[in-house]
Amino acid sequence: MPANANFAPKSAEELLEGLLSVAAATAKGQWTAIRDEMTYQLRFIAQKTAKVMAELAAKTITVKTADLRLHLLELNLNSALAEFEFLLYVAAQKILTAVFNLVKTAVKNVTGVGLLF
């Protein structure tokens, strides 16, 4: 698991590795059953988050727009987690929280912008 407070990925791939790490650690025994779908979902999140971070750093989007885009990714992951009928709601919420806490940390450490989503 990455050192969350200092996590500042340099690429979407590095962000993906961090997201997979926190998701797997949070899911624990259920990770094997959800790994493939979660890898797909987290790769998408990592790519879109890297784009948002680059746009924030270049000041081509507003903080409000970045916040909205990442919130939509959070809703998307929440929907994907709901598809796993065997995954307890509490476990799904813990995964969602862990993933997006790391996303927020990465955005803040890379761009200096703290988002509210």
C-alpha positions as a Python dict, from the first residue, in 0.01 Angstrom:
ca = {
    (1, 'M'): (0, 0, 0),
    (2, 'P'): (138, 343, -85),
    (3, 'A'): (223, 589, 189),
    (4, 'N'): (-109, 767, 144),
    (5, 'A'): (-15, 1110, 282),
    (6, 'N'): (277, 1146, 40),
    (7, 'F'): (130, 967, -262),
    (8, 'A'): (209, 1173, -573),
    (9, 'P'): (196, 946, -880),
    (10, 'K'): (387, 1055, -1187),
    (11, 'S'): (164, 867, -1434),
    (12, 'A'): (-175, 703, -1473),
    (13, 'E'): (-2, 364, -1442),
    (14, 'E'): (156, 461, -1110),
    (15, 'L'): (-182, 590, -992),
    (16, 'L'): (-342, 261, -1098),
    (17, 'E'): (-86, 65, -894),
    (18, 'G'): (-172, 271, -587),
    (19, 'L'): (-546, 234, -642),
    (20, 'L'): (-516, -142, -688),
    (21, 'S'): (-310, -161, -371),
    (22, 'V'): (-564, 20, -152),
    (23, 'A'): (-858, -163, -311),
    (24, 'A'): (-698, -505, -260),
    (25, 'A'): (-599, -426, 97),
    (26, 'T'): (-949, -307, 175),
    (27, 'A'): (-1129, -595, -2),
    (28, 'K'): (-905, -854, 166),
    (29, 'G'): (-1050, -1204, 110),
    (30, 'Q'): (-1293, -1092, -158),
    (31, 'W'): (-1025, -945, -383),
    (32, 'T'): (-978, -1260, -593),
    (33, 'A'): (-1346, -1261, -692),
    (34, 'I'): (-1352, -895, -795),
    (35, 'R'): (-994, -838, -917),
    (36, 'D'): (-1052, -838, -1294),
    (37, 'E'): (-1350, -602, -1290),
    (38, 'M'): (-1187, -377, -1032),
    (39, 'T'): (-866, -360, -1236),
    (40, 'Y'): (-1070, -249, -1537),
    (41, 'Q'): (-1260, 11, -1332),
    (42, 'L'): (-950, 141, -1154),
    (43, 'R'): (-752, 167, -1480),
    (44, 'F'): (-1030, 388, -1618),
    (45, 'I'): (-1027, 599, -1299),
    (46, 'A'): (-647, 630, -1307),
    (47, 'Q'): (-646, 743, -1671),
    (48, 'K'): (-923, 998, -1622),
    (49, 'T'): (-771, 1124, -1295),
    (50, 'A'): (-430, 1169, -1461),
    (51, 'K'): (-600, 1377, -1731),
    (52, 'V'): (-779, 1589, -1470),
    (53, 'M'): (-452, 1643, -1281),
    (54, 'A'): (-275, 1753, -1600),
    (55, 'E'): (-557, 1992, -1686),
    (56, 'L'): (-560, 2133, -1332),
    (57, 'A'): (-184, 2183, -1338),
    (58, 'A'): (-211, 2358, -1677),
    (59, 'K'): (-507, 2561, -1548),
    (60, 'T'): (-721, 2456, -1846),
    (61, 'I'): (-1008, 2347, -1620),
    (62, 'T'): (-1153, 2493, -1304),
    (63, 'V'): (-1142, 2327, -964),
    (64, 'K'): (-1521, 2296, -986),
    (65, 'T'): (-1496, 2107, -1317),
    (66, 'A'): (-1224, 1878, -1178),
    (67, 'D'): (-1433, 1814, -868),
    (68, 'L'): (-1736, 1725, -1080),
    (69, 'R'): (-1541, 1492, -1311),
    (70, 'L'): (-1388, 1299, -1022),
    (71, 'H'): (-1721, 1283, -840),
    (72, 'L'): (-1872, 1124, -1152),
    (73, 'L'): (-1592, 865, -1148),
    (74, 'E'): (-1675, 796, -785),
    (75, 'L'): (-2042, 740, -873),
    (76, 'N'): (-1938, 511, -1157),
    (77, 'L'): (-1723, 298, -925),
    (78, 'N'): (-2004, 287, -670),
    (79, 'S'): (-2233, 148, -941),
    (80, 'A'): (-1974, -111, -1042),
    (81, 'L'): (-1931, -223, -682),
    (82, 'A'): (-2308, -262, -649),
    (83, 'E'): (-2296, -525, -925),
    (84, 'F'): (-2108, -763, -695),
    (85, 'E'): (-2405, -919, -517),
    (86, 'F'): (-2184, -1112, -274),
    (87, 'L'): (-1990, -801, -171),
    (88, 'L'): (-2134, -659, 145),
    (89, 'Y'): (-2245, -297, 125),
    (90, 'V'): (-2007, -202, 405),
    (91, 'A'): (-1712, -362, 224),
    (92, 'A'): (-1805, -187, -102),
    (93, 'Q'): (-1824, 149, 74),
    (94, 'K'): (-1485, 91, 237),
    (95, 'I'): (-1331, 15, -103),
    (96, 'L'): (-1492, 324, -255),
    (97, 'T'): (-1370, 543, 30),
    (98, 'A'): (-1015, 403, 20),
    (99, 'V'): (-986, 447, -357),
    (100, 'F'): (-1115, 803, -365),
    (101, 'N'): (-924, 913, -58),
    (102, 'L'): (-611, 810, -248),
    (103, 'V'): (-735, 992, -562),
    (104, 'K'): (-788, 1311, -357),
    (105, 'T'): (-442, 1277, -202),
    (106, 'A'): (-281, 1222, -542),
    (107, 'V'): (-456, 1526, -691),
    (108, 'K'): (-356, 1745, -396),
    (109, 'N'): (7, 1623, -392),
    (110, 'V'): (52, 1653, -769),
    (111, 'T'): (-142, 1974, -838),
    (112, 'G'): (-168, 2146, -500),
    (113, 'V'): (-546, 2156, -539),
    (114, 'G'): (-766, 2008, -266),
    (115, 'L'): (-1093, 1884, -409),
    (116, 'L'): (-1420, 1851, -219),
    (117, 'F'): (-1591, 1553, -384),
}
